[in-house]
Amino acid sequence: MNAIRLFALAYAGVLGLVTALNYIPGLTDAEGRVFGIFALDIYDDLLHFGSAAWAAVAAWVSTRACVVYFKVFGSLYLLDGLLGLATGSGYLDLAILVYGVQPLAMQFKVLANFPHIALGGFAVYLGFVLARRHA
């Protein structure tokens, strides 16, 4: 198994763990926010689970499937994180349509959107740069 496929397996594991965060006692506050920051709901859980399953299937199928996964997933998550950083609402969970632009503190927006920016940005790198070098 090559590095691209191993990274896809790692993404499946990380996103699977993110899906489980809401269900691990002690990680949510009284308002249901994970680590006091992330207000995850069933739609977020389904999005994270679907992303994890997609990564796992891609890793199982082929390197090419992983490259497609990283390009599409990475672009979607990175743009969602950047939109969340700018507006306080992302689009993958439809928050920008439901809540619109939110007047949140920049520190909170950075903390809340960093995971999508980091995961998405690294996935974009894997799909568009590393995959080309690996080919």
N, C-alpha and C positions, 0 to 999 in steps of 0.2 A: 504494500500500500504506500503510495507516495505522499508527499507533504500536503498537497492540496486536499486530498481525501482525508488525511488525518486532521487537518484544520476543520473540515466539514464535520467530522465526528466530534471535535471539541466544541464547535458551535452547537451541535445537537445537545451535548451535555450541559453547556452553560444555559441555553434557552430552556431546557427541561428543568434545570434548577430554578430558573426565574419563574417558570410556571408554578412550581411547588412552593414558592416563598409565602404566598397567602395562606398556606395550609400548615406551616410550621409554627407551632405555638411559641410565643415570645418575640416574634419578629415584627408583629404589627402593634401599633399603638391603639389607644382607646377609640380613635376615629377610623381604624381599619387601614391606616397607611403603613406600608412596609418601610421599616427603618425611619418612620416618621416623615417620609418624603413622598413615596410613591403610592398613589391611590389606585391600586390595581383592582379591576373588576373582572367579571366573567368574560367580557369581550377581550380584555387585555390577556387574560389567561389563554383564551382560544387562539389569539394572534401569536402569542409566544409558543404555545404547544404546536400550532401549525408550522411555525418557522423551525422549530426543533425537529419535527417529523420530516419536513422537507429536507433539512440538512442531513438527517440520518439516511433517508432514501437516496439522496444524491451521492453520499459517501459510499453507499452499497452498490449503486448502479455503475458509476464511472467517473473518471476525472472530468470529462466534458460536462457531465451533469452538475458536478461541484462548481465548475467555472460559471455556468449559467446561474446556479444558485447564488454564488457570491456577487455576481454582477447585478442581478435583479434585487436580491435581498439587501445587499449593501447599499445600493442606490436608494431604495425605499426607506430604509432605516436611517441612513445618513440625512436625507432630506427631511424626514420626519423630525429628527433631533434638531436640525438647524431651524426648522419652522417653529418648533417648540421653544427654542432659545430666543427667537425673535419675537414671538407672539404669546408665549405661555401655553399654547395649545398645539398639539400635533394633528396630523390628518389620518394616520393609520387607525386610530380609534374614533375618528370623526369628531374629536373634541373641538377642532377649529370651527366646525359647523354648528355644534351644540352650544359651546361656550364663547366662541369668538376670541378676540384678543383679550387676554387677562392681565390686569395690572399687578403682576407678581414681582417680587424683588429679584434682581438679576442673580444674586447668589443662589436663590431657590431654583430659578430657571436653569442655571448651570448644573446644579446637582441633579435636578430632575431629568435633564436631557442628555447628560454626559454618557449614560449607558448606550443610548441609540447612536450618538455621534461616534463614540469609540468603536462599538461593534460594527456599525455601518461603515465607518471610515476604513477600518482594517479589512472588512469584507471587500470593499471597493478595491483596495490595494491588492488583495489576494486574487480577485477576479480579473482585474485589468492589467496589473503589473506583474505580479509573481507568476501568474498562469502563462503569460507570454514568455517569460524567461525560462519557465519550466518546459515549454513545448518543444 
